[in-house]
Amino acid sequence: MMPVVFLGGLCGASVISVLRSVFSLRRLGTILLAVLFASTLFAACRSKPTLARGEYFPQAVEGWSKSGETRIFPSQHLFEYIDGDAERYLKAGVEQTLTSDYRYRDKIDAVADVFIMKNAAGATEVFESQPANGSEWVQVGDAARIYPGTLMFRKGRVFVRLVAYASGPEIQSVLLSLARSIGDKIQ
């Protein structure tokens, strides 16, 4: 209950008017606070979902096992990982790059690179900048191509490149299984 203060010369109707104004201001303050909270919550919900550093990479899948720690390169340090080709990714809006090594049945080594872009247009730009000669289209993510020893795909704002350090008839099928497993983890 709010104390009533007699303001000399104000009649009863004026006091009631003042009290209504005070309560209206409190209500307005509460409403403003609620709007601020809701807008903050809305902004947080609209932010781009991100996965923790290793969540893009399965520990093991169909003969593949992760053979090292996931390394992360923020955009400003991409040159430390991709010397000479980083500029293309930076122009397309890369935010960070994650990379992890894999081994297939103790005989094939491979690396998986996940480039998280600012938007899907950036992932498309990088994907389409890759030459299509010698590749075949495969079903992974939004678009994918496989080359001898390499598979690239994009899904949403993510571009993924897998490179096997071996050749042979089974390379394409085993790269495809790893790619699909990584693709399933991308939101």
Secondary structure as UniProt FT lines:
FT   TURN            8..9
FT   HELIX           12..46
FT   TURN            53..56
FT   STRAND          60..61
FT   TURN            62..63
FT   STRAND          64..66
FT   STRAND          71..74
FT   HELIX           75..80
FT   TURN            83..85
FT   HELIX           86..91
FT   TURN            92..93
FT   STRAND          94..104
FT   TURN            105..107
FT   STRAND          108..117
FT   HELIX           120..129
FT   TURN            133..134
FT   STRAND          136..137
FT   STRAND          143..147
FT   TURN            148..149
FT   STRAND          150..155
FT   TURN            156..157
FT   STRAND          158..164
FT   TURN            169..170
FT   HELIX           171..185
//
